[in-house]
Amino acid sequence: MSRQRVIVTGAGGGIGAALARRFAADGARVIVNDRDPLAAQAVAAEIGGFAVPGDAGSEADVRRLVDTAWEELGGCDLFCANAGMLSPGSADASDADWERAWQVNVMSHVYVARAVLPRWLENGGGRLLFTVSAAGLLTLLGSAPYSVTKHAALGFAEWLRATYAHRGITVQALCPQGVRTDMLTGGRDSASKAQLAATAMEPTEVAAAVAKALEGDSFLILPHPEVAEYYRRRATDPDRWLGGMNKIQRGFDVAGIA
């Protein structure tokens, strides 16, 4: 990672901050992006990086972020599209919740691809890391907007990998289960949090798994290795797998966990 030029979105805390710290410790020059300007500036000051506050769900902000990387660092070798949001709810979640989940969890990745791909294709390549979540491979009870949009994010990452791998673009999808961030520990209890809490990892553990995975080019990065087995079961026997998930949901219903 020495002398690599890295952008990390959603880096004011949680996984994003842990990634920024790990990359900087390994010798990279890091641009820290977050919607919260103070959080972005604090992490950037800590690691000797550049703070570029902005909304990952805004195409204008993403283009400004990428332009800044080329102006300040002369380019970007690794873009970590890490920003994401979790909102509980079913199909009855508000249109605003669905739209915001779509913008942050899906369109933010599209905006990144639009901004960096032309430059990378012209200059010989680059690496995209999308923080997708195990929900994109499996599902997450208690949050329809999150589950649906994370499936879409994984689908876009797969499409990019299949389309551009031979042209020097490496695309990888980070799919952790529970991670001890504000997304998991804040707010009210929910079915999604109940599923994730028992095996939750620290953000630094996720960052370590990412650093190791970046030494190669495997598409899926699975800090929780059991996710690979769950994914296999889902693919080979979906009826049984869905029956198991429904059994878990029935338990939540009995316990009164939404």
C-alpha positions in Angstrom: 0.0 0.0 0.0 3.1 2.3 0.2 2.6 5.4 -1.9 -0.8 4.3 -3.0 -3.4 7.1 -3.5 -6.6 6.1 -1.8 -10.1 7.6 -1.4 -12.4 6.3 1.3 -16.1 7.4 1.5 -18.0 7.2 4.8 -14.7 7.5 6.5 -15.7 9.7 9.5 -16.2 6.6 11.6 -16.8 2.9 11.6 -15.3 0.7 8.8 -14.4 3.7 6.7 -12.3 5.3 9.4 -10.6 2.0 10.2 -9.8 1.5 6.5 -8.4 5.1 6.3 -6.2 4.5 9.4 -5.0 1.1 8.1 -4.1 2.4 4.7 -2.3 5.5 6.1 -0.3 3.2 8.5 0.7 1.1 5.5 2.1 4.2 3.7 -0.8 5.3 1.5 -1.9 8.9 1.0 -5.6 9.0 1.9 -8.5 11.3 1.1 -11.1 11.0 3.8 -14.7 11.7 2.8 -17.8 11.8 5.0 -21.1 13.8 5.1 -20.0 15.0 8.5 -17.3 17.6 7.9 -16.0 17.6 11.5 -15.7 13.8 11.4 -13.9 13.8 8.1 -11.5 16.5 9.3 -10.8 14.7 12.6 -9.8 11.4 10.8 -7.8 13.2 8.2 -5.9 15.2 10.8 -5.2 12.0 12.7 -3.7 10.2 9.8 -2.1 13.0 7.9 -4.7 12.8 5.1 -6.9 15.1 3.2 -10.5 15.8 4.3 -13.0 16.2 1.5 -16.5 16.4 3.1 -19.5 15.5 0.9 -22.4 13.3 0.3 -21.6 10.0 -1.4 -25.2 9.9 -2.7 -24.7 13.1 -4.7 -23.0 12.8 -8.1 -21.7 16.4 -7.9 -20.0 15.7 -4.6 -18.5 12.4 -5.9 -17.1 14.2 -9.0 -15.6 16.9 -6.7 -14.1 14.2 -4.6 -12.5 12.5 -7.5 -11.3 15.8 -9.0 -9.7 16.7 -5.7 -7.8 13.4 -5.7 -6.3 14.2 -9.1 -5.5 17.8 -8.1 -4.0 16.9 -4.7 -2.5 13.5 -5.3 -2.1 13.3 -9.0 -4.7 10.5 -9.2 -6.3 7.6 -7.3 -5.2 4.0 -7.2 -7.9 2.6 -4.9 -11.4 4.0 -4.4 -13.2 2.5 -1.4 -16.9 3.2 -1.9 -17.7 2.5 1.7 -20.6 4.9 2.6 -23.9 3.1 3.3 -27.0 3.4 5.4 -29.3 1.0 7.2 -32.9 1.8 7.8 -35.3 -0.7 9.3 -38.6 -1.4 7.8 -40.6 -3.6 5.4 -42.3 -2.9 2.1 -44.2 -0.3 4.1 -41.1 1.8 4.7 -41.6 5.3 3.4 -40.7 6.2 -0.2 -38.2 8.6 1.3 -36.4 5.8 3.1 -36.4 3.6 0.0 -35.1 6.5 -2.1 -32.3 7.4 0.3 -31.2 3.8 0.6 -31.1 3.5 -3.1 -29.1 6.7 -3.5 -26.5 5.9 -0.8 -26.2 2.1 -1.2 -26.5 1.8 -5.0 -26.2 5.1 -6.9 -23.2 6.2 -4.9 -21.3 3.3 -6.5 -22.6 4.2 -9.9 -21.4 7.8 -9.4 -18.0 6.5 -8.4 -17.7 4.3 -11.5 -18.8 7.2 -13.8 -16.1 9.4 -12.3 -13.1 7.1 -12.1 -13.5 4.6 -14.9 -12.7 7.0 -17.8 -9.5 8.1 -16.1 -8.5 4.6 -15.1 -9.2 3.1 -18.6 -7.1 5.8 -20.1 -4.3 5.5 -17.6 -4.0 1.7 -17.4 -6.2 0.6 -14.5 -7.3 1.0 -10.9 -9.0 -0.8 -8.1 -12.6 -0.3 -6.8 -13.6 -1.7 -3.4 -17.3 -1.6 -2.7 -18.5 -2.1 0.9 -21.6 -4.2 0.2 -22.4 -6.2 3.3 -23.3 -9.9 3.7 -26.9 -8.7 3.2 -26.0 -8.4 -0.4 -25.2 -12.1 -0.6 -27.9 -13.3 1.8 -30.5 -11.0 3.2 -31.2 -9.0 6.4 -34.4 -9.6 8.3 -36.0 -6.4 9.6 -34.8 -4.2 6.8 -36.2 -4.6 3.3 -34.6 -1.3 1.9 -31.2 -2.4 3.1 -31.4 -5.9 1.8 -32.8 -4.9 -1.6 -30.3 -2.1 -2.2 -27.3 -4.2 -1.0 -28.3 -7.0 -3.5 -28.3 -4.3 -6.2 -24.9 -3.0 -5.1 -23.5 -6.5 -5.4 -25.0 -6.9 -8.8 -23.4 -3.7 -10.0 -20.0 -4.8 -8.6 -20.3 -8.1 -10.4 -21.2 -6.4 -13.6 -18.2 -4.1 -13.4 -15.9 -7.0 -12.6 -17.1 -9.0 -15.6 -17.0 -6.0 -17.9 -13.7 -4.4 -17.1 -11.3 -7.0 -15.5 -9.4 -7.5 -18.8 -8.8 -3.8 -19.0 -7.0 -3.4 -15.7 -9.9 -2.6 -13.4 -10.0 -4.7 -10.3 -13.4 -4.7 -8.5 -13.8 -6.3 -5.1 -16.9 -6.5 -2.8 -16.5 -6.3 1.0 -19.3 -8.3 2.6 -19.0 -8.4 6.4 -21.8 -9.4 8.7 -22.1 -7.5 11.9 -19.5 -4.8 12.7 -19.4 -2.8 15.9 -20.2 0.6 14.4 -22.9 3.2 15.1 -25.0 1.5 12.4 -25.2 -1.6 14.7 -25.0 -0.1 18.2 -27.0 3.0 17.8 -30.8 3.5 17.8 -33.4 1.1 18.9 -33.2 -2.7 18.9 -34.3 -4.5 15.8 -34.4 -7.8 14.1 -31.4 -6.9 12.0 -29.3 -5.9 15.0 -30.3 -9.1 16.8 -29.1 -11.2 13.9 -25.7 -9.4 13.7 -24.7 -8.7 17.3 -23.6 -12.2 18.3 -20.7 -12.4 15.7 -20.0 -8.7 15.3 -16.4 -7.8 14.6 -14.4 -4.6 15.4 -13.8 -2.2 12.5 -10.1 -2.7 12.8 -10.6 -6.5 12.2 -12.5 -5.7 9.0 -9.7 -3.3 7.9 -7.1 -6.0 8.5 -9.1 -8.5 6.4 -9.3 -5.9 3.6 -5.6 -5.2 3.7 -4.9 -8.9 3.3 -7.4 -9.2 0.5 -6.0 -6.3 -1.4 -2.8 -8.3 -1.8 -4.7 -10.4 -4.3 -7.8 -9.9 -6.4 -10.5 -12.2 -5.1 -13.9 -10.7 -5.9 -15.5 -11.4 -2.5 -13.9 -10.2 0.7 -15.5 -12.1 3.6 -14.2 -11.1 7.1 -16.8 -13.5 8.6 -15.7 -16.8 6.8 -19.0 -18.5 7.7 -20.8 -16.2 5.2 -19.2 -18.3 2.3 -21.0 -21.4 3.6 -24.3 -19.5 4.1 -24.0 -18.2 0.5 -23.4 -21.8 -0.8 -26.5 -23.1 1.0 -28.6 -20.2 -0.3 -27.5 -21.0 -3.9 -27.7 -24.8 -3.7 -30.9 -25.2 -1.7 -32.8 -21.9 -1.6 -36.1 -23.4 -0.3 -34.3 -24.9 2.7 -32.3 -21.7 3.3 -35.4 -19.5 3.1 -37.2 -21.8 5.5 -34.4 -21.4 8.0 -34.5 -17.6 7.7 -38.3 -17.7 8.1 -37.8 -19.7 11.3 -35.6 -17.0 12.6 -38.2 -14.4 11.7 -40.9 -16.3 13.5 -38.7 -16.2 16.6 -38.4 -12.5 16.3 -42.2 -12.2 15.9 -42.7 -14.2 19.2 -40.2 -12.0 21.0 -41.8 -8.8 19.6 -38.7 -7.7 17.7 -39.6 -5.8 14.6 
